[in-house]
Amino acid sequence: MPESIVLLATPDGWRHSIHTADGGLLCGRLDGVPADGEPEAAQTAVAALLGDLAGGTAVEVTWDPSPDSASWTGRVRPAR
């Protein structure tokens, strides 16, 4: 189950690092969002990815406030 996420805008596109409850780490490029895409679009796309990684279980991501629109961290929980 995904536990937390880091979302980062790079010149080549949005990247993610997903930390799992069992200590795993999954990193990669976020498909479907252009490099100049808005953070909200990247957050929406990564929420769908997290649901897939959680075996189709709906999840909620609580994004921490960020002073920088190019870097976000969030906590992942099953949706209520």
N, C-alpha and C positions, 0 to 999 in steps of 0.2 A: 504494500500500500504506500503510495507517495505520502511523504510527511511534510516536506518543505521544498521550496523552489527559489532559484535565483534566475532572473530574466535580465538579459543584457543586450543592448543595442550595439552592434558593431558596424563598420563600414560595409561588410559583406552580408549583413542581415541580422536578425534577432537570434540569439543563442540562449539555451536553457541548461541549467544543472538541476536535476531533480534528486532529492535525497529521499530514500525509502526508510520505512520503519525498521527494516532488518539490517540497516547500515549500508545498503547499496547506493550507488550513484550512477545516474544516467544523464549523459551530456550530449548535446547535439544542436543542430540548426533547426530553427522553427520554420517549417515550410508554410507557404501561403501568406506570409506577411512580408512586404518589401522592406528593404533596409531603411527606407525613410518613412515607414508606416508608423502610425500613432501608437503610443504605449497601450492604449485601451484595446486596439485591434490585436496586439501581441498577447495581452492578458486574456482576451476572449479565446484566441486560438490555443493558448497553452492550457486553458481550463478544459477544453475538449480533449486534448492529448492526455491530461491527467485522468479524466474519466475513463478513457480507453485503458490506461495503465492500471487503473483500479478495478479492472475486470468488468467494466460497464457500470460500475457503481457511480452514482452521481456524487460529485464532490463540490465543496465550496472552498474558494481560496480567499483568505484575508490578506490583502496586500498591505505591507508596512508603508507608512509615508516615506516618500523619497524626495530629497532636495534636488535630485538629478533625474531628468526624464529618460535617461539612457540606462538606468539600473534600478531593478526592483527586486524585493524579496517578499515571499509570501508563505503563509502557513496553510497546509492542506488538511481538510477534515471531510468526513462523509457528510453529504447534504442532509439536512433535517427534514 
